[in-house]
Amino acid sequence: MSKLSTKHFIGLKDANANDIKLIIDTALTFREVLERPIKKIPSLKGKNIVNLFFENSTRTKLSFELAEKRLSADVLNFSASSSSLNKGESLRDTVQNIQAMKIDCAVMRHPVPGSCLKLTEYLDCPIVNAGDGTNEHPTQAMLDITSIYEKFGNLKNLKVAIIGDILHSRVAMSNILGLQKMGAKVLLCGPPHLIPKYMIDFGVKISHNIDETIEWADVLNVLRIQRERMGIGLVPSIREYRDLFGITKDRIKALKKEIVIMHPGPINRGVEIDTYVADSDKSVILNQVLNGVAVRMSILYLLLGANINE
């Protein structure tokens, strides 16, 4: 039986091309399962998975929980706001008490970069990173990469542009690492203050011209512009951002080639992307959501080593 080369799924920095391809292939198998009238299979029956979310989440948390239940795992959801952390208990003591309940896998989202790696020092079971600060969001990147692979049947030499707030994006970092390992070409586009200078060290192209970027790319992965950060002067205004970097109806209608448009959500319609574009036949945004469940099923299955044919 094929398995991942690592015990944990902490980031795409640690994954190799074989791991990524195995996750894609297994996810596409689970996509077929998700299209059936009865979508539940017994692959992880008897396994106990805890979801440790220390940050707010809608899509990622629901997607993980649904993936776990589709695999017939027993699911325990941990809420930091109502836990003994508020009574002064340390994270280490909290998670070790949870492991004493015989947990087989932990999924964690945490605001501190590197927190999931730290968790591996406290728990013996596999750890899955559901987003750690501004570091990585590897399962989101894997669903993005799987959606691209599903559309094109290949990743080598594809031109993928990641557009928007790169500075604060864990999604961008994981996508860069994963796409490059699969042979894709990556370009970052956005305001100069939202693209760290060190990104050039990752071998990516950098542009501040959205029209040239659209002409270059096969795929546009549009990131949310984080409005909560506009107050510190990184972006002049919503209107100016849309004019300079928005994926607008006019820009896409003027395009004389095929292009695939993605967004990890949540979407600010009318800011980084127009409703016309998000809902067009060029968009695979809703397909990304479905692939998110399949990819998380794939990762959990491969880490926990159950038999897909059970």
C-alpha positions, -999 to 999 in steps of 0.1 A, spaced: 0 0 0 13 35 -9 19 59 19 34 94 23 71 96 30 65 116 62 46 107 94 30 142 95 16 166 70 31 199 83 40 217 51 48 213 14 83 223 22 88 188 36 68 170 9 84 156 -23 69 153 -58 59 117 -52 40 126 -21 22 154 -39 13 132 -69 1 104 -45 -22 129 -27 -36 141 -61 -42 106 -74 -58 94 -42 -79 126 -39 -93 121 -75 -103 85 -64 -122 100 -35 -138 126 -58 -155 97 -75 -167 85 -40 -181 120 -34 -202 118 -66 -220 87 -54 -254 87 -38 -239 72 -7 -207 91 0 -195 74 32 -169 46 32 -154 27 61 -117 33 54 -110 50 88 -137 33 109 -125 30 145 -100 59 141 -103 89 164 -94 123 149 -93 156 169 -97 190 152 -78 216 172 -88 250 159 -73 280 177 -83 305 149 -117 311 133 -124 290 103 -154 281 81 -143 263 49 -113 245 63 -129 233 95 -161 221 78 -141 205 50 -119 186 75 -149 175 95 -168 163 65 -137 145 51 -133 127 84 -169 117 86 -169 105 49 -141 82 59 -162 69 89 -137 83 115 -149 93 150 -145 131 152 -137 152 183 -139 190 178 -118 211 202 -128 248 209 -100 269 224 -124 295 236 -142 271 259 -112 250 270 -90 249 300 -65 271 281 -86 299 295 -78 286 330 -41 288 324 -35 253 312 -6 251 286 -10 239 251 13 210 259 -8 198 288 -41 203 268 -30 182 238 -13 155 259 -45 151 279 -63 147 246 -39 121 234 -44 102 267 -79 96 253 -62 75 225 -64 99 196 -51 86 162 -46 119 145 -47 156 152 -56 184 128 -46 219 140 -50 255 130 -30 280 151 -21 317 147 16 311 155 39 301 126 56 267 134 30 257 159 21 224 141 58 214 140 60 221 177 30 199 183 49 169 169 71 172 201 40 166 223 20 141 204 29 107 190 1 106 164 2 121 129 -3 159 128 -20 177 99 -14 214 95 -47 233 88 -29 266 87 -2 280 111 0 317 111 16 332 80 37 301 75 19 274 55 -16 261 46 -6 229 29 -41 213 25 -54 244 8 -24 244 -16 -30 207 -23 -66 213 -32 -55 242 -55 -29 220 -71 -53 191 -75 -79 214 -91 -53 226 -116 -42 190 -123 -78 179 -128 -83 207 -153 -51 203 -174 -40 167 -167 -5 179 -160 14 205 -140 48 206 -157 55 240 -173 21 254 -166 21 291 -158 4 299 -125 0 335 -113 -7 341 -76 -22 375 -72 -28 398 -42 -16 399 -6 14 376 -7 29 391 24 3 378 48 -7 347 29 1 312 41 -17 299 10 7 316 -13 38 300 3 24 265 2 13 269 -34 47 282 -44 65 252 -28 41 226 -42 37 239 -77 75 243 -82 81 207 -70 56 196 -97 74 216 -124 50 245 -128 62 281 -133 50 306 -107 46 343 -109 36 366 -80 16 398 -88 5 425 -64 14 459 -49 51 461 -41 45 464 -4 25 431 -4 52 410 -20 82 404 2 116 409 -15 128 375 -3 103 358 -25 127 362 -54 149 336 -36 122 310 -43 128 312 -80 95 329 -88 88 357 -112 75 389 -98 53 415 -115 33 446 -105 14 447 -138 -19 428 -137 -26 430 -174 8 415 -183 3 389 -157 -31 378 -171 -15 376 -206 13 354 -193 -7 330 -171 -26 297 -177 -40 299 -142 -48 329 -120 -50 321 -82 -65 352 -67 -59 359 -30 -82 378 -7 -71 414 -1 -72 416 36 -92 447 43 -83 446 80 -47 455 70 -57 485 48 -56 508 79 -18 505 81 -12 519 46 -3 488 27 -31 494 2 -42 529 -7 -80 521 -11 -103 494 -22 -111 513 -55 -75 518 -63 -66 482 -56 -94 470 -79 -83 494 -106 -47 483 -104 -49 446 -95 -85 434 -97 -96 405 -119 -124 425 -135 -151 417 -160 -135 440 -185 -101 424 -182 -114 389 -186 -138 397 -215 -110 413 -234 -88 382 -230 -84 363 -263 -72 330 -247 -84 303 -223 -76 308 -186 -85 292 -153 -94 313 -124 -92 302 -87 -97 317 -53 -92 301 -19 -119 321 -2 -134 340 14 -140 363 -16 -143 400 -15 -165 404 -46 -159 437 -64 -124 441 -49 -99 414 -59 -124 397 -83 -156 407 -99 -188 386 -95 -189 382 -132 -155 365 -132 -160 345 -100 -192 330 -114 -180 325 -150 -172 293 -168 -135 302 -164 -138 299 -126 -132 266 -107 -138 281 -73 -167 258 -63 -148 229 -77 -119 238 -53 -143 235 -24 -153 199 -34 -117 190 -41 -109 203 -6 -130 175 9 -114 149 -14 -79 161 -7 -83 161 30 -98 126 28 -67 116 8 -42 130 33 -59 115 63 -62 81 46 -26 81 35 -14 91 70 -35 67 89 -28 38 65 -63 23 61 -73 1 32 -93 21 6 -109 -12 -6 -124 -21 28 
